[in-house]
Amino acid sequence: MRLVSIRVGDIHCEACAASIESSLSSLDGVLDIRVLINDKRVVVRYDPDKVSREDLIRAIRDLGFSPED
């Protein structure tokens, strides 16, 4: 298991958080997601054998957000 913290500067509200959580939770290998609105961060615990950090970033970008690599 791995834990990654991804800065997403354009998270503004609970709707943003819910959208990100919904998208990432659909990825095989994602075990836990926390969207920290005040910190503008998404913290994900995942299985690197099933999903990569790049997959997580791509999923966030596909929603229209701008995660920092």
N, C-alpha and C positions, 0 to 999 in steps of 0.2 A: 504494500500500500504506500502511496505517496500523498503528500499534502502540498498544495500549491496555492499561493495567494496572487491573484491577478488584479492589477489596478485597472479600474474602469471609471475614468473621470466623468463620464456623462450619465452615471446613475443618479437619478434625482428623487425617486419616490418608490412607494410600495409596488406600484404597477410595473416599474422597471425591474424591481427585484423579483416579482412573481414571474415575469416573462423570462428572465434569465434562469431562474430555478426550474421552470417548466421545461425549457429547452435542454438544459444540461442533464436533468434527471432522466431524459429519454435516451441518453447515451449509455450503451452497455459499458459497464466498468466504473461508472460514477457511483460512489457510495454515500457521499454526504456533501451538501452544498450549504454555504452560509453566505448571504449577500449582506455586506455591511454598508448600508446606505451612507451613514455619516463619514465613514472612512473611504468610501468609493472603492471598495474592494470586494472581490468574489473569492471565497476560500473554498477549495474543493478537495475532498479526499477521494482518491481514485486508484484503480488497479492499472498500472502502466502496461500490463500485458494485454489489456483490452482496449484502452483508450490513451491517447497521448496528450501532453500539455497543448500541443499544436491543435489537436482536435477540439479541445475546450475553447481555445482562443477563437478558432474558426466558427464555432457554434455561436459564440457571443457576437462576433462580427456579423454573422448572417442575420442577427436580429436588428442590426443597425447601430450597435454600440461600437465604441472605439477602445478596445482593450490595449493596454501597453504591453509589449512583448518583454 
